[in-house]
Structures are given as structure tokens and as C-alpha cells.
Amino acid sequence: MKKLISLLGALIALIAVTVSSTACFWFLYQPATPKCLRK
């Protein structure tokens, strides 16, 4: 049972790191503004 819990914890930590790094990537990505929106 202890092994299962530690494995589950490691899996959850891996998912959390993946999601947070992906969120940071999307936050930093800023596409160019279209000419019609520039003033």
C-alpha cells in the first residue's frame, strides 16, 4: 500500500510540473497584433 501511494504521489507531481510548465509557455507566448487592431 505504501508503494502504491508513493507511486501515485510521484505521478501527480509529474503531472503538476508538466501542467505548470505548459501554462508558463502559453503565458509567455504573445502573437503579433494584427494591423487592423494597431492604432
C-alpha positions in Angstrom: 0.0 0.0 0.0 2.8 2.4 0.9 4.5 1.7 -2.5 1.2 2.5 -4.3 0.8 5.8 -2.5 4.4 6.9 -3.3 3.9 5.9 -6.9 0.7 7.8 -7.1 2.3 10.9 -5.5 5.2 10.8 -8.0 2.7 10.6 -10.9 0.7 13.5 -9.6 3.9 15.6 -9.1 4.9 14.8 -12.7 1.5 15.9 -14.0 1.7 19.1 -11.9 5.1 20.0 -13.3 4.0 19.4 -16.8 0.9 21.5 -16.5 2.7 24.4 -14.8 5.5 24.5 -17.4 2.9 24.4 -20.2 0.9 27.2 -18.5 4.1 29.3 -18.3 4.8 28.7 -22.0 1.3 29.8 -23.0 1.6 32.9 -20.7 4.9 33.9 -22.4 3.6 33.3 -26.0 2.4 36.6 -27.4 1.4 36.6 -31.1 1.9 39.6 -33.3 -1.0 42.1 -33.2 -2.9 42.3 -36.5 -2.5 45.6 -38.4 -6.2 46.4 -38.1 -6.0 46.5 -34.3 -3.0 48.7 -34.1 -3.6 52.4 -33.5 
